[in-house]
Structure formats: structure tokens, C-alpha cells
Amino acid sequence: MPEGSKTHMGGTMRLGSRRTYFQVSNSKASQLYGNQRFIDERHRHRYEVNPEMVPQLEKAGLSFVGKDESAQRMQVIELDSHPYFIGVQFHPEFKSRPGKPSALFLGLIAAASGQLDVLLKKSVGTKANGYTNGMSAGSPHRYGNGVNGNGIHSNGLHV
């Protein structure tokens, strides 16, 4: 990080909630987060993508779909040629809960089960990311396994 010391490593981490702005509205990550303009996620790192390397990485196929408020720090990458290749600088597990998984984790499970396209279609125009915090879309009091109102089998998490 430019503001970090090259010799003193103590206390140089970027910590806490940071805002990430989506640069591409139709990216998988953006869609998973409900097509919000930005998200706030928690960080705990001292590394970042060298801005001088961005053109080369983009030429090789990476898409930097999320950046910080200065648009200088790369926060979210995707590889368009892959069914589900999303990399992030933040830690989605910090805000993930058993009944409310991170949008990115939900996307990974949906991709692994062959249902990512269904999830992305359902998340268009939604505020969150298509899941209902562990409750079935059809009944706010029903928990369990199976297929919910959105048609996605989620084994306990109704998406």
C-alpha cells in the first residue's frame, strides 16, 4: 500500500469496513449483491493489486469489477471465461452468519450446484442478494430443506 512503510510492518494493515463501488453493473458479484451501487465489507490485509499491473491483468482476461472510492484500489475481480471466479480484497466471512450467508458464498454454492443463473435472475432488482435470511420466501416461519419459492434447493438456507 502506498501509504504503508516498507520497513515497519506493525500496524500497517487496512482494517475495518471499507466501501467498494461496482464498476460493472452486470458482473456476477454486483448481481449477487442485488445490483447495489456499492457495498461495505470488512477488511484485514496489507496487500493490494499494483495499479501499474492492472492493464496487463485486464488484457489477460481479469475484470476489475469493484474498486474503492478513489478507483485506484482493486477490490473485486472476475474472470469472465470461468463459471464462477470471483476474488475479493475483503473478507466476506466476517459478515456472514449461519442464517444469512455472504452473497459471494451463496453464489459459490449456487454455481457448484448448477443454479447460479437462476440465483442471478432472481437477484435482479432485489435489495439484498436474493436470500431471505434463512426463511422460506413463501412462509416467513418455515425452515427446513428443499426448494423454496425462488426454485433453488438450498439444504437449510432458503435462497
C-alpha positions, 0 to 999 in steps of 0.5 A: 500500500502506498501509504504503508512503510516498507520497513515497519510492518506493525500496524500497517494493515487496512482494517475495518469496513471499507466501501467498494463501488461496482464498476460493472453493473452486470458482473456476477458479484454486483448481481449477487449483491442485488445490483447495489451501487456499492457495498461495505465489507470488512477488511484485514490485509496489507496487500493490494493489486499494483495499479501499474499491473492492472492493464496487463491483468485486464488484457489477460482476461481479469475484470476489475469489477469493484474498486474503492472510492478513489478507483485506484484500489482493486477490490473485486475481480472476475474472470469472465471465461470461468463459471464462477471466479470471483476474488475479493480484497475483503473478507466476506466471512466476517459478515456472514452468519449461519442464517444469512450467508455472504452473497459471494458464498451463496453464489459459490454454492449456487454455481457448484450446484448448477443454479447460479443463473437462476440465483442471478435472475432472481437477484435482479432488482432485489435489495439484498442478494436474493436470500431471505435470511434463512426463511422460506420466501413463501412462509416467513416461519418455515425452515427446513430443506428443499426448494423454496419459492425462488426454485433453488434447493438450498439444504437449510438456507432458503435462497 
